[in-house]
Amino acid sequence: MSPPLLKLGAVLSTMAMISNWMSQTLPSLVGLNATRITTSDTLTQISPKEGWQVYSSAQDPDGRCICTVVAPEQSLCSRDAKSRQLRQLLEKVQNMSQSIEVLNLRTQRDFQYVLKMETQMKGLKAKFRQIEDDRKTLMTKHFQELKEKMDELLPLIPVLEQYKTDAKLITQFKEEIRNLSTVLTGIQEEIGAYDYDELHQRVVNLETRLRDCMKKLTCGKLMKITGPITVKISGTRFGAWMTDPLASEKNNRVWYMDSYTNNKIVREYKSIADFVSGAESRTYNLPFKWAGTNHVVYNGSLYFNKYQSNIIIKYSFDTGRVLAQRSLEYAGFHNVYPYTWGGFSDIDLMADEIGLWAVYATNQNAGNIVISQLNQDTLEVLKSWSTGYPKRSAGESFMICGTLYVTNSHLTGAKVYYSYSTKTSTYEYTDIPFHNQYFHISMLDYNARDRALYAWNNGHQVLFNVTLFHVIKTEDDT
């Protein structure tokens, strides 16, 4: 084989190695085959941390952004892992850059030879065309030999064209890798600009500002109910369970009152976890039987309706004594004006962000719901509002921020159908559905600390999350 063909063979061999390298190595380097960075044999994975959560969001009539957010648990543990992953990625890019540089030098050297050979071959082809037009000047035999050699070389032209394209592609890879390396180095420098203590302090300051903002939240309007979350299955079909909305964050005691009548036993659990496991911490034997399931624990005391009466009892868990009792004037009792499911649910005691409330019906209000705000110490009625909603047509009701929300049924398909604002003394019909998973609700109460609805659903103790429309107070607000 002649020297030019030997050189061409070397070029083609080089092209084959480059093509093989590009097909096997470049995809993994530039991420085309979804290869992930690993350390030794263990895959480094950065689990996303829980971020700031929007509890509810909306916009007021003036266009201000209003929202409730929940801060995540403070944790910067993922910083080191992310930084390590960034360093590994940068090292990969740098190694890849070096490999590309070596290949580029070799390619450019061979590429110059290829261009020179291509020019010669194209010139030779042109001469053959010229000779073919004037065959009389050459012997037929010599012409045929040259023609055959040219035919052998013709397939190399598209190969050389492809080689030129591959060389350009390598140049593009080189430029992209250089840009990527610059970006990654910049990110690394930016991350390294802050030490751990400084980042920690910035997170603490942000969390403090966020919680200060959350303290400015005014009372919200109910927009949505989601769930339920089943906490436990226990007891009879009817009952009540609750926590104290005024208790401290460390005090998570749960109280449990099974059945709607003929019972005086209240069971206490130190936490939700103990409640679920059945680890009872204390039992209280009340001096009177209760009526219904609409009791409430508020500021360390239990408020309940005394059986076969319209008397409200305040019982202290700390002293085990009755601190106050008072008759709720004109209030119907003993299934005169119950909720749709019956069960002596005539008087519903509840609490919200504003205070303690009683919801009931009277003959004077034609059996429609009456809302009374109570003094938590003396049980005296501070103020009452008469609504036009029939008590016996209500499935359940609860108070949020001084507004009573009434469901239209205790069965499947129930929804919040009616609301009455004690602030404006106005009502409206609503359409807020919620999932009655176990088909029969006999207790539904709002807890302002947890911002959740506690429910007793056919022997299941469940929780519903609520979404409220909030307006954040500003310094200009009065």
C-alpha positions as CSV (number, residue, x, y, z in Angstrom):
1,M,0.0,0.0,0.0
2,S,1.4,3.5,-0.9
3,P,2.4,6.0,1.9
4,P,-0.7,8.2,1.3
5,L,-3.0,5.3,1.7
6,L,-1.1,4.3,4.9
7,K,-1.6,7.7,6.3
8,L,-5.3,7.6,5.3
9,G,-5.6,4.3,7.1
10,A,-4.1,5.9,10.2
11,V,-6.6,8.7,9.9
12,L,-9.5,6.3,9.5
13,S,-8.2,4.3,12.5
14,T,-8.1,7.5,14.5
15,M,-11.6,8.3,13.4
16,A,-12.8,4.9,14.5
17,M,-11.3,5.4,17.9
18,I,-12.8,8.9,18.2
19,S,-16.2,7.6,17.1
20,N,-16.1,4.8,19.6
21,W,-15.0,7.2,22.3
22,M,-17.8,9.6,21.5
23,S,-20.5,6.9,21.5
24,Q,-19.4,5.3,24.8
25,T,-17.7,8.1,26.8
26,L,-19.2,11.5,25.8
27,P,-22.8,10.6,26.6
28,S,-21.9,9.7,30.2
29,L,-19.8,12.8,30.6
30,V,-22.4,15.2,29.3
31,G,-25.3,13.4,31.0
32,L,-27.0,12.0,27.9
33,N,-27.3,8.5,29.4
34,A,-28.6,9.7,32.8
35,T,-25.5,8.6,34.7
36,R,-25.6,10.0,38.2
37,I,-22.5,11.1,40.2
38,T,-21.4,8.5,42.7
39,T,-19.0,8.3,45.5
40,S,-17.1,5.0,45.5
41,D,-19.9,2.5,44.9
42,T,-22.6,4.4,46.9
43,L,-25.0,6.7,45.1
44,T,-25.1,10.2,46.7
45,Q,-28.7,11.4,46.9
46,I,-29.8,14.6,48.4
47,S,-33.3,14.3,49.8
48,P,-35.3,17.5,49.4
49,K,-36.0,19.1,52.7
50,E,-39.5,20.3,53.5
51,G,-39.7,24.0,52.7
52,W,-41.9,26.8,53.8
53,Q,-45.4,25.6,53.4
54,V,-48.3,27.8,52.4
55,Y,-51.1,26.9,54.8
56,S,-53.5,29.2,52.9
57,S,-53.2,32.0,50.5
58,A,-55.5,34.5,48.8
59,Q,-55.7,38.2,47.9
60,D,-57.8,40.8,49.6
61,P,-59.9,43.4,47.8
62,D,-57.1,45.9,47.9
63,G,-54.7,43.5,46.1
64,R,-52.5,42.7,49.0
65,C,-51.0,39.2,49.1
66,I,-52.3,37.3,52.1
67,C,-51.2,34.0,53.3
68,T,-50.5,31.6,56.2
69,V,-47.3,29.7,56.1
70,V,-45.7,27.0,58.3
71,A,-42.0,27.1,58.9
72,P,-40.1,23.9,58.4
73,E,-38.0,22.3,61.1
74,Q,-34.7,24.1,61.2
75,S,-32.1,22.0,59.5
76,L,-29.0,22.7,57.4
77,C,-27.7,19.1,57.3
78,S,-28.2,18.9,53.6
79,R,-25.8,21.8,52.9
80,D,-22.7,19.7,53.4
81,A,-24.0,16.9,51.1
82,K,-25.0,19.4,48.4
83,S,-21.6,21.1,48.6
84,R,-19.9,17.7,48.4
85,Q,-22.0,16.8,45.4
86,L,-21.1,20.1,43.7
87,R,-17.4,19.5,44.2
88,Q,-17.7,16.1,42.7
89,L,-19.5,17.5,39.7
90,L,-16.9,20.1,39.3
91,E,-14.1,17.5,39.4
92,K,-15.9,15.5,36.8
93,V,-16.2,18.4,34.5
94,Q,-12.6,19.3,35.0
95,N,-11.5,15.8,34.2
96,M,-13.8,15.7,31.2
97,S,-12.3,19.1,30.1
98,Q,-8.8,17.6,30.2
99,S,-9.8,14.6,28.2
100,I,-11.5,16.7,25.6
101,E,-8.5,18.9,25.4
102,V,-6.2,16.0,24.6
103,L,-8.6,14.7,22.0
104,N,-9.0,18.1,20.5
105,L,-5.2,18.5,20.0
106,R,-4.9,15.1,18.3
107,T,-8.0,15.7,16.3
108,Q,-6.9,19.2,15.1
109,R,-3.5,17.7,14.0
110,D,-5.1,14.9,12.0
111,F,-7.8,17.3,10.8
112,Q,-5.2,19.5,9.0
113,Y,-3.9,16.4,7.2
114,V,-7.5,15.4,6.3
115,L,-8.2,18.8,4.8
116,K,-5.0,18.7,2.7
117,M,-5.8,15.2,1.5
118,E,-9.4,16.3,0.7
119,T,-8.1,19.1,-1.4
120,Q,-5.8,16.8,-3.3
121,M,-8.5,14.3,-3.9
122,K,-10.9,16.9,-5.2
123,G,-8.2,18.3,-7.5
124,L,-7.5,14.8,-8.8
125,K,-11.2,14.2,-9.4
126,A,-11.4,17.4,-11.4
127,K,-8.4,16.3,-13.5
128,F,-10.0,13.0,-14.2
129,R,-13.1,14.7,-15.4
130,Q,-11.0,16.9,-17.7
131,I,-9.1,13.8,-19.0
132,E,-12.3,11.9,-19.5
133,D,-13.5,14.7,-21.8
134,D,-10.4,14.3,-23.9
135,R,-9.7,10.5,-23.9
136,K,-7.8,10.8,-27.2
137,T,-4.8,12.2,-25.4
138,L,-4.3,9.1,-23.2
139,M,-4.0,5.5,-23.9
140,T,-7.2,3.6,-23.1
141,K,-5.4,1.1,-20.8
142,H,-3.7,3.7,-18.6
143,F,-6.9,5.7,-18.3
144,Q,-8.8,2.7,-17.2
145,E,-6.3,1.9,-14.4
146,L,-6.4,5.5,-13.1
147,K,-10.2,5.4,-13.3
148,E,-10.3,2.3,-11.1
149,K,-8.0,3.8,-8.5
150,M,-10.2,6.9,-8.4
151,D,-13.3,4.8,-8.0
152,E,-11.7,3.2,-4.9
153,L,-11.0,6.6,-3.4
154,L,-14.4,8.1,-4.0
155,P,-16.1,6.4,-1.0
156,L,-13.6,8.1,1.3
157,I,-15.0,11.6,0.5
158,P,-18.3,11.2,2.6
159,V,-16.2,9.7,5.3
160,L,-14.0,12.8,5.3
161,E,-17.0,15.0,5.3
162,Q,-18.3,13.1,8.4
163,Y,-14.9,13.5,10.0
164,K,-15.1,17.2,9.5
165,T,-18.5,17.3,11.2
166,D,-17.2,15.2,14.2
167,A,-14.3,17.6,14.6
168,K,-16.6,20.5,14.8
169,L,-18.8,18.7,17.3
170,I,-15.7,18.1,19.5
171,T,-14.9,21.8,19.3
172,Q,-18.5,22.6,20.4
173,F,-18.2,20.1,23.3
174,K,-15.0,21.8,24.4
175,E,-16.6,25.2,24.4
176,E,-19.7,24.0,26.3
177,I,-17.6,22.2,28.9
178,R,-15.6,25.4,29.4
179,N,-18.8,27.4,30.0
180,L,-20.1,24.7,32.4
181,S,-16.9,24.7,34.4
182,T,-17.1,28.5,34.7
183,V,-20.7,28.4,36.0
184,L,-19.9,25.6,38.5
185,T,-16.9,27.4,39.8
186,G,-19.0,30.5,40.3
187,I,-21.6,28.5,42.2
188,Q,-18.9,26.9,44.4
189,E,-17.4,30.3,45.2
190,E,-20.8,31.7,46.0
191,I,-21.6,28.8,48.4
192,G,-18.2,29.0,50.0
193,A,-18.7,32.7,50.6
194,Y,-20.8,31.9,53.7
195,D,-19.7,29.8,56.6
196,Y,-22.0,27.5,58.5
197,D,-22.5,30.0,61.4
198,E,-23.5,32.8,59.1
199,L,-26.0,30.6,57.2
200,H,-27.4,29.4,60.5
201,Q,-27.9,32.9,61.7
202,R,-29.6,33.9,58.5
203,V,-32.0,31.0,58.7
204,V,-32.8,31.8,62.4
205,N,-33.4,35.5,61.6
206,L,-35.7,34.6,58.7
207,E,-37.7,32.1,60.8
208,T,-38.1,34.8,63.5
209,R,-39.4,37.3,61.0
210,L,-41.8,34.8,59.6
211,R,-43.2,33.9,63.0
212,D,-43.6,37.6,63.8
213,C,-45.5,37.9,60.6
214,M,-47.7,34.9,61.4
215,K,-48.6,36.6,64.8
216,K,-50.2,39.4,62.9
217,L,-52.7,37.1,61.2
218,T,-56.3,38.2,61.8
219,C,-59.0,35.7,62.1
220,G,-59.7,33.8,58.9
221,K,-62.7,32.7,57.0
222,L,-63.2,29.1,56.2
223,M,-62.4,28.2,52.6
224,K,-61.8,24.5,52.4
225,I,-61.8,21.3,54.5
226,T,-59.5,18.4,53.7
227,G,-59.0,14.9,55.1
228,P,-59.9,13.1,57.1
229,I,-56.9,11.7,58.9
230,T,-58.0,8.6,60.9
231,V,-56.3,8.7,64.3
232,K,-57.9,5.8,66.0
233,I,-60.8,3.3,65.9
234,S,-62.4,2.9,69.3
235,G,-65.6,3.2,71.4
236,T,-69.2,3.2,70.4
237,R,-70.8,4.8,67.4
238,F,-71.1,8.1,69.4
239,G,-68.6,10.0,71.5
240,A,-66.2,12.9,71.8
241,W,-62.4,13.4,71.9
242,M,-60.5,16.7,72.2
243,T,-57.4,18.6,73.2
244,D,-57.2,22.0,75.0
245,P,-56.7,24.9,72.5
246,L,-55.2,27.1,75.3
247,A,-52.6,24.5,76.4
248,S,-48.9,25.1,75.9
249,E,-47.1,23.6,73.0
250,K,-45.6,20.9,75.3
251,N,-49.0,20.0,76.7
252,N,-50.7,17.7,74.3
253,R,-53.1,15.8,76.6
254,V,-56.1,14.2,75.0
255,W,-59.5,13.6,76.6
256,Y,-61.9,10.9,75.6
257,M,-65.6,10.6,76.4
258,D,-67.4,7.6,74.9
259,S,-71.2,7.6,74.3
260,Y,-73.7,10.4,74.4
261,T,-75.5,9.5,77.7
262,N,-75.4,7.4,80.9
263,N,-71.7,7.9,81.3
264,K,-69.5,9.9,83.7
265,I,-66.0,8.6,82.9
266,V,-63.5,10.8,81.2
267,R,-60.2,9.2,80.1
268,E,-57.0,11.2,79.8
269,Y,-53.9,10.5,77.7
270,K,-50.6,12.4,77.8
271,S,-50.3,12.7,74.0
272,I,-51.8,11.7,70.7
273,A,-49.3,8.8,70.6
274,D,-50.5,7.5,74.0
275,F,-54.0,7.9,72.9
276,V,-53.4,5.8,69.8
277,S,-51.6,3.1,71.7
278,G,-54.2,3.2,74.5
279,A,-51.7,4.2,77.3
280,E,-54.2,5.9,79.6
281,S,-52.6,8.3,82.1
282,R,-55.6,9.2,84.3
283,T,-59.4,8.7,84.7
284,Y,-61.9,11.2,86.0
285,N,-65.3,10.3,87.4
286,L,-67.5,13.3,86.9
287,P,-70.2,14.2,89.5
288,F,-72.9,14.2,86.9
289,K,-73.7,12.3,83.7
290,W,-73.4,14.3,80.5
291,A,-75.8,14.7,77.6
292,G,-74.8,14.6,74.0
293,T,-71.3,14.6,72.6
294,N,-70.7,18.4,72.3
295,H,-68.3,19.0,75.2
296,V,-65.2,21.1,75.2
297,V,-62.0,21.4,77.1
298,Y,-60.9,25.0,77.5
299,N,-58.0,26.4,79.6
300,G,-57.7,23.3,81.8
301,S,-61.4,22.8,82.5
302,L,-64.2,20.6,81.0
303,Y,-67.4,22.2,80.0
304,F,-70.4,19.9,79.4
305,N,-74.2,19.8,79.5
306,K,-75.7,18.0,82.5
307,Y,-77.9,15.1,81.6
308,Q,-81.7,15.9,81.3
309,S,-81.2,19.6,81.9
310,N,-80.1,22.8,80.2
311,I,-77.4,23.3,82.9
312,I,-73.8,23.8,81.9
313,I,-71.1,22.4,84.1
314,K,-67.5,23.7,84.4
315,Y,-65.2,20.9,85.9
316,S,-61.6,21.4,86.7
317,F,-59.2,18.6,85.8
318,D,-56.6,19.9,88.2
319,T,-58.8,20.0,91.3
320,G,-61.4,17.4,90.4
321,R,-64.1,19.8,91.4
322,V,-67.0,21.6,89.8
323,L,-66.0,25.2,89.5
324,A,-69.3,26.6,88.1
325,Q,-72.7,25.6,86.9
326,R,-75.5,27.7,85.3
327,S,-78.7,27.1,83.5
328,L,-78.8,28.3,79.9
329,E,-82.1,30.2,79.9
330,Y,-84.8,29.0,77.5
331,A,-82.4,26.5,75.9
332,G,-84.2,23.3,74.7
333,F,-82.7,20.0,76.0
334,H,-83.2,16.2,76.0
335,N,-83.9,15.8,72.3
336,V,-86.2,18.8,72.0
337,Y,-83.8,20.6,69.6
338,P,-81.0,18.2,68.8
339,Y,-78.9,17.9,65.6
340,T,-80.2,15.6,62.9
341,W,-78.7,12.5,64.5
342,G,-80.4,13.0,67.9
343,G,-78.4,11.8,70.8
344,F,-79.4,14.6,73.3
345,S,-77.2,17.0,71.2
346,D,-79.4,20.0,72.0
347,I,-76.6,22.1,73.5
348,D,-73.3,22.4,71.8
349,L,-70.4,23.9,73.7
350,M,-67.4,25.0,71.7
351,A,-64.4,27.3,71.7
352,D,-62.5,29.3,69.1
353,E,-59.9,32.1,68.9
354,I,-62.3,34.5,70.6
355,G,-63.5,32.5,73.5
356,L,-66.2,30.1,74.8
357,W,-69.6,29.6,73.1
358,A,-72.9,27.7,73.4
359,V,-75.0,26.9,70.4
360,Y,-78.6,25.8,71.0
361,A,-82.3,26.6,70.1
362,T,-85.2,28.1,72.0
363,N,-88.9,28.2,71.6
364,Q,-88.7,32.0,71.6
365,N,-86.5,31.7,68.4
366,A,-88.9,29.2,66.8
367,G,-86.4,26.3,67.2
368,N,-83.8,28.2,65.2
369,I,-80.1,28.3,66.3
370,V,-79.1,30.7,69.0
371,I,-75.4,31.6,69.5
372,S,-74.3,32.8,73.0
373,Q,-70.8,33.9,74.1
374,L,-70.1,32.7,77.6
375,N,-67.9,34.0,80.4
376,Q,-65.4,31.1,80.9
377,D,-65.3,31.6,84.7
378,T,-69.0,32.2,85.6
379,L,-70.7,30.7,82.5
380,E,-72.7,33.9,82.3
381,V,-74.1,34.8,78.8
382,L,-72.2,37.8,77.6
383,K,-74.1,38.3,74.4
384,S,-76.5,36.3,72.1
385,W,-77.3,36.2,68.4
386,S,-80.5,34.7,67.0
387,T,-80.2,33.0,63.6
388,G,-82.8,31.8,61.2
389,Y,-81.4,28.3,60.7
390,P,-83.5,25.4,62.2
391,K,-81.4,23.5,64.8
392,R,-83.0,20.2,64.0
393,S,-82.0,20.6,60.3
394,A,-78.3,21.0,61.2
395,G,-75.9,18.0,61.1
396,E,-73.3,19.6,63.3
397,S,-71.7,23.0,63.8
398,F,-68.5,24.7,64.9
399,M,-67.1,28.1,65.5
400,I,-64.0,29.7,63.8
401,C,-63.1,33.3,64.6
402,G,-66.5,34.2,65.9
403,T,-68.4,32.7,62.9
404,L,-70.6,29.7,63.2
405,Y,-70.4,27.1,60.4
406,V,-73.3,24.7,60.1
407,T,-73.4,21.4,58.2
408,N,-76.5,20.2,56.4
409,S,-76.3,16.6,57.5
410,H,-74.4,14.1,59.7
411,L,-74.5,11.5,56.9
412,T,-72.7,10.9,53.6
413,G,-72.7,14.0,51.3
414,A,-72.6,16.4,54.2
415,K,-71.2,19.9,53.6
416,V,-70.9,23.2,55.4
417,Y,-74.0,24.8,54.2
418,Y,-74.6,27.9,56.3
419,S,-72.5,30.4,58.3
420,Y,-73.3,33.2,60.7
421,S,-70.9,36.0,61.6
422,T,-71.3,37.3,65.2
423,K,-69.1,40.3,64.2
424,T,-71.4,41.6,61.5
425,S,-74.6,39.8,62.6
426,T,-75.1,38.5,59.1
427,Y,-75.4,35.1,57.5
428,E,-74.7,33.5,54.1
429,Y,-75.2,30.1,52.5
430,T,-72.0,28.3,51.7
431,D,-70.9,25.2,49.8
432,I,-67.8,23.7,51.4
433,P,-67.8,19.9,51.0
434,F,-65.8,17.5,53.2
435,H,-65.4,13.7,53.1
436,N,-67.6,11.9,55.6
437,Q,-65.5,8.7,55.3
438,Y,-67.4,6.6,57.9
439,F,-70.9,7.8,57.1
440,H,-72.1,9.1,60.5
441,I,-70.6,12.1,62.3
442,S,-71.8,12.7,65.9
443,M,-69.2,15.3,67.0
444,L,-67.4,18.0,65.0
445,D,-65.4,20.7,66.8
446,Y,-62.7,23.2,65.8
447,N,-59.4,23.5,67.7
448,A,-57.8,26.9,67.3
449,R,-54.4,25.8,68.4
450,D,-54.2,22.9,65.9
451,R,-56.3,24.7,63.3
452,A,-58.1,21.5,62.7
453,L,-61.5,19.9,63.1
454,Y,-61.8,17.0,65.6
455,A,-64.6,14.6,64.7
456,W,-66.1,11.3,66.0
457,N,-67.2,9.5,62.8
458,N,-69.0,6.2,63.5
459,G,-66.5,4.9,66.1
460,H,-63.5,6.5,64.4
461,Q,-61.6,9.4,65.8
462,V,-60.5,11.6,62.9
463,L,-59.0,15.0,62.1
464,F,-59.9,17.4,59.3
465,N,-57.5,20.1,58.1
466,V,-59.0,23.5,57.4
467,T,-57.9,26.2,55.0
468,L,-58.7,29.8,56.1
469,F,-58.6,33.1,54.2
470,H,-56.3,35.4,56.2
471,V,-55.5,39.0,56.1
472,I,-52.2,40.1,57.5
473,K,-52.2,43.3,59.5
474,T,-49.8,46.0,58.6
475,E,-48.4,48.8,60.7
476,D,-50.9,51.2,59.0
477,D,-53.9,49.1,60.0
478,T,-55.9,50.4,63.0
